[in-house]
Amino acid sequence: MHCVTRWSKFDTLWEGVSVKTLVEQGIIKPKPPARFVIQHCEHGYTTNTPIDLILSDNMLMATHYNNLPLDLDHGYPLRMVIGVNRADPDETTAYLWKGGKWLRGLEFVREDRPGFWELRGYSNTADPWTEDRFAPGPKLP
């Protein structure tokens, strides 16, 4: 996983369930027009994510880290985590802020809506391989 503040952490063990699995099992049923997912988290924090990224093999709704339940500082009881598969450099990934801590809900939407950090000048795509950290775009009024 890669943080926008220029640190990365490799060989971490996360456990939970993927949104992809929940969709495949029919537990979550996005409407066909949905192209983005807004992650709603504690204290009104949101982050926007393309549905393809949410449904990728390396995106997880995590409940555990290194065989222990998540602690409060790291997103208990549920957080989204996007991993990096070093064996597949073409796999889509994103900086860590695209995975919200203290996850409360997922909203599947047709149109993209910038989240908390995107409204403050962070990149909408957040590609760590191109160091896509900041971008011109919507700003807070």
URKA-V880051 format. One record per residue. RES is the residue in three letters. PHI is phi in whole degrees, 0 to 359 (* if undefined). Layout:
# URKA-V880051
RES&PHI / RES&PHI
This chain:
# URKA-V880051
MET&* / HIS&235 / CYS&259 / VAL&296 / THR&277 / ARG&81 / TRP&239 / SER&227 / LYS&226 / PHE&250 / ASP&56 / THR&260 / LEU&247 / TRP&246 / GLU&230 / GLY&163 / VAL&223 / SER&270 / VAL&299 / LYS&305 / THR&297 / LEU&295 / VAL&289 / GLU&299 / GLN&274 / GLY&78 / ILE&284 / ILE&249 / LYS&234 / PRO&296 / LYS&289 / PRO&308 / PRO&287 / ALA&296 / ARG&238 / PHE&223 / VAL&232 / ILE&262 / GLN&272 / HIS&259 / CYS&235 / GLU&303 / HIS&61 / GLY&79 / TYR&293 / THR&225 / THR&217 / ASN&259 / THR&216 / PRO&300 / ILE&299 / ASP&298 / LEU&287 / ILE&300 / LEU&267 / SER&282 / ASP&294 / ASN&256 / MET&250 / LEU&225 / MET&272 / ALA&271 / THR&243 / HIS&224 / TYR&226 / ASN&50 / ASN&69 / LEU&235 / PRO&303 / LEU&304 / ASP&267 / LEU&301 / ASP&295 / HIS&250 / GLY&112 / TYR&313 / PRO&265 / LEU&207 / ARG&216 / MET&273 / VAL&227 / ILE&252 / GLY&263 / VAL&237 / ASN&260 / ARG&296 / ALA&283 / ASP&230 / PRO&294 / ASP&273 / GLU&294 / THR&290 / THR&216 / ALA&203 / TYR&298 / LEU&300 / TRP&294 / LYS&283 / GLY&240 / GLY&284 / LYS&275 / TRP&52 / LEU&300 / ARG&244 / GLY&185 / LEU&240 / GLU&243 / PHE&270 / VAL&229 / ARG&281 / GLU&255 / ASP&291 / ARG&230 / PRO&304 / GLY&269 / PHE&308 / TRP&285 / GLU&295 / LEU&292 / ARG&256 / GLY&99 / TYR&281 / SER&298 / ASN&280 / THR&265 / ALA&57 / ASP&280 / PRO&291 / TRP&289 / THR&255 / GLU&52 / ASP&277 / ARG&268 / PHE&237 / ALA&207 / PRO&294 / GLY&172 / PRO&297 / LYS&236 / LEU&297 / PRO&293
